[in-house]
Amino acid sequence: MKRSYLYFLALLITLYPVKTTTAQNHYIDKIVLDAGHGGYDPGARGNKSKEKIITLAIALEAGQIIEEKFPGIEVIYTRKEDHFVKLHDRAKIANENAADLFISIHCNSNPSTKPFGTETYVMGLHKSQENLEVAKTENAAILLEEDHAQQYDGFDPNLDEDYIMLNVFQSANIEQSLDFSQILQDRMKTTAGMYDRGVRQAGFVVLYLTTMPGVLLETGFLSNPGEEKYLMEKENQEKIAEAIAEAVGDYKKLIESKFEALSISNNRNVPTVNRQINKVYRIEFARMKSQKPDDHKMFNGMKDVWYYNDNGQYCYTFGYAGSFDKIKGL
């Protein structure tokens, strides 16, 4: 697919998953834990450590805690052992499983040994050169893929100008991603006892390829000797895993309370045929400050138009399907 067409398509429609409202369903019931790097891609290196080993240990521990604390949540891993997974395959795993949340776990690094602390990224504009450099470091993994030129349509993680086009992918998921990122940072500070470097935005390939809210967590700096020692200790890895699990629980409560408060008109309900489907995919085509009448010209020729309210905005969608592939066809 040509890059220009890909970006046009992303601006034209947003694929947005919407859960049906039944007593048995959980709005947040499937998450993906992505342990950064792996195999022949070690990621950042400390004096005695490799990022790929630490991120895997944290991801596996976090998944176990989530499953124990929240039995209704299914945890999916992009990798459960030390092997390389392409960035687009990580996103594919999340998309094909129709996940509700994507968490990519990493360790940071810096030419200086002074920086320390944890930070969480969402897909968006680079607010500083430092953010851009972090994105470049994490995106460099695509250069290890033999077919990266074709898979990423010529995207070069080393070229500043290539990141400009990624910025159009600040989709409808950005608000939920920011909600979770702040919750995660708070938990990393209180539960894991790490210094809070804040929530940031940058162009991470693995985030722009996913179709659900997602974040990239930089747990700490392996370039800082003290923090490297902290991250290597199993007890501290468990604390970080606990922080991730608690953040998932907090986010689950937040999102479910928001959905329960939605006001949806009877004549724009999801069709009855979909009541038994756990998740319904729809195409969002407009966001309005005011509600439009049923006979408005913007709905001409459109079937199954339905809206929901998101922080005062009327978000209009059409079509419905029980799988991501079917809605892509539409």
N, C-alpha and C positions, 0 to 999 in steps of 0.2 A: 504494500500500500504506500503510495506516495505521501511524504510528510505533510504537504500542504492540504491534501484531502483528509488526512487523519485529524488535523487540527480543526478544519472546517466542520467535520462531523462532530467533534467534541463540543464545539460551540453551538451547533444546531440542536443537538439533543443531549439529555443527561439520562443515563440508565440509573434508575433509582429504585432500590428494593423497598417494598412496603409490606409489613406483616399484617395479616388479618387479625381481627380482635376476637379471640375466643378465650374462655377461661383456662384452657389447657396450655395455650401457647406462651412461650417466653419471648419477649421482644429481642433480648440479647441472649441467644442460645447457641451461638457458634462463633468461636474466635480462632484466629491463626497466630501462632507464635513462630516467628522467623528468627532463627539463630544466625546472625550475620556470618558471612564468609564460610570457610570449610574446605576440606581436602587440600588441593594444591594452592588455594588462596588463603593464606594465614591471617590476612587482615593486618591490623596494627600489631607491632611488636614492642614489648618492653624489654628490659634487661634479661628477664627470666620467663617471660610469658608470651603467649600468642592469643590474639583476640578470638580466633575461631574456637579455641578450647573453652575460654571463659563464657562466651555467649551461649554455647551449647549447654554447658552445665546450668546456667541460669534459666534458659528456656525450658529444659526438662524439669527442673525443680518447680518453676512457676506453673507449668502445666499440671503437675501432680497436685499442687496446692489448690489450684482453681477447681479441679475435678472433685477434690475432697470437700471444699467449702461450698461449692455451687454445683450440685449434682445435675442441674438442668442445663448446664453449659457443656457443649462438646468442644474439646480442644484438638486442633489440627496443627501438626508441625510441618514446616517446610523441610526440615531434616532432623533426624533423631540420632545421627552418628556423624563421624568426621568425613564428610564427602562434599564435593563442590556441587552447588545448585545454581543454575543460571538465574539472573535477576528476573527475567521474564517468566521463568518457570515458577519462581516463588509467587509472583503475582497471579499466575495461572491457577495455582493450587488454591489460593484464596477465592478467586473469581468462580472457579468451577464448583467449589463447595458452598457458594453463596454465603460466605462468612459475614458476620455482622461487624467485626472489628479485626484489624490487622495490626500486629505489634512486631516491629523489627528491632531486634536487640543487638546493640553494638558496644564497642569500647572506643574511646576517643584517643587522639594522639596529637601532639603539637611539637614543632621544632624546639620549643622551649620546654624545660622541665618544670616550669612554675605553674602553669594552669592546672586547675583541679576542679572537681565537681561534676554534677550530672546535668544534662540538658535534654530536652525532648523537642524533636522537629516535626513539623507538619509540612505538607506540600504547599509551596507558595513562593513569594518573591524573596530574593536574598536581601536581608536588611543590612548586611555588612559583608566586607570582603572575607571576614573570618567564616561566616556562614557558607559562603560560596566555596571556600577551600575545604570545608568539611564535606560538602556535597560532592566535590570533585574526588576526594579520597574514597568515599563509599561507592561512588558510581564507577570508579576505575575497575571494579570487578568485571564489568562487561567486556573489557579488553582481553580478558582471559578466555572468552568464548570465541570459538573458531568462526561462528557465523554472526558475530555481533553487528557487522555492517548491514546485514539484511534484516536481522531481528529488530534492530533499533533505528532502521531507516537512515543510517549514516550518522546518527548522533555521536558526537565526540565528547566524552566527559572532560577533556582538557581544554575545550574551547569555550570561552566566556559567552560568545554570541549564541552558541547552541542552547544555552540555558534560558535565553529570552523566550523562545518558543514554548518551553515547558511551563511558563508562567500562566498560560491560558487554561491550564488544568486545575485552577482553583474552583473546584466543582461544588455542587450542593453539599458535599460531605465536609467542607472545610469547617463549618461551625461545630459539628459533632467531633471532628478531629481535634479542634482547639479545646473543646470541653474536656475530652479525655486526657489530652496532653497536660492540662493544668492540674487535673486530678492526680495524674501519674507523678508529676513533679512534686506535688504536696506529699504524696506517700513516700517518694524516694527520700525526701527530707526528714519526715517524721518517723518512718519505719526503718529505713536503711541508714539513716543518720548521715546522709551525704549533703554536701554543699549545693544549694539550688542555684544553677546558672540560668534558669528560666526557660520559657517556651520560645522557640525560634521557628523561622520559616526558611526553607531552601528547596532547591529542585532536585529531589531524590527520585531516580528512575523507578525504583521499586514501589514508591508511593503513587506516582502518577499512573502506573499501569494497573493499580487496583481500583475496584469499583465500589469500595465501601470506606467508611471512616478508617483512617490509619495513621500511625505515628512511627517515627524512628527514634528509639531511645539510645542515647549515648550515656552508658552507665558511669563512666569515669575515664580518667586519662592514664593509659599505660606508660606514657612518657614521663609521668610524675612518679618518682620512686616510691613515695609514701602511698599514693593511691594504687599503684601497681600491686604493692604488697597487700593492700586491703582487698583488692579484687581477686587476688589469687587464693585467698583463704576461704575454705568451704563455708564456714559460719557466715561470712559476709555475703557470699553468693546466695545463701539461703535467705538472708535479710532482704536482698534486692528482689529475689523471687517472691517473697512475701509481700513486698511493696507493690509489685506488678499485680499480684492476685487481688490484693485489697483494692487497688485502683480499678480493676475490672468490676469488682463488686459494687463500688461506689458509682461507677459509670452506668452499670446495669440499672441501679435504682433511679438514677437521674433520667435516663432515656425512657424507661418504662413509665415514670411519672409524667413525662412530657406527652407521651403517646396517649395515656389515659385521659389527659386534659384536652385532647384534640376535639374540636367541634366539627363534625362532618354531617352535611345535610343528607336526608334520607334518599333524595333522588340522585345523589352522586355516590352512593355506596358501591363497594366492590361487588360485582355480580354474584348471585347466590352460588353459581357453579364453582366458585373459588373458595367457598367457606371452609372446605376441608383441606385446603392447601396451606402449608405452614408459612410459606413466604410467597408473595406475589410481586412480580417485577412489572413496573410500568414505565412509560417514557414521559419524563417531565418536559413540558414545552413552554411553560410561562410561569412567572412569578409576578403577582399583582398586589398593589397596596389595598385594593378594594375588590369585593366580590362582584363577579359579572353575572348578569341574568342568564338563564338557561338558553334563551334564544339569541344570545349575542353572536354577532357574525363571526367571531374568532373560532366558534365551535362548528361552523358549517362543514359538513362532510366528515366530521370526526366521530368515531364510535367510542362508546364506553368512557366518556370524559368524566373525570373524578378529581376532586381537589382535597387538600388538607391544609391546615393552618400551621405555619411555622413562624413563631415569633412575630405575629401580626401580618405576615405575608400569606396571600392565597396562592398556593402552589398547585397548578393545574397539570394533570397527567391524562394520558389516554392509552388504550390498549392494555392488555394484561396477559401474563403467562406465568407458568409455574417453574420455568427454568430460564437461566441466563441466555442460553443458546437460542431459545424460541423468541425471546424479546429482541435479541440482536437481529434475528431474521425480520421481525416487524420493523 
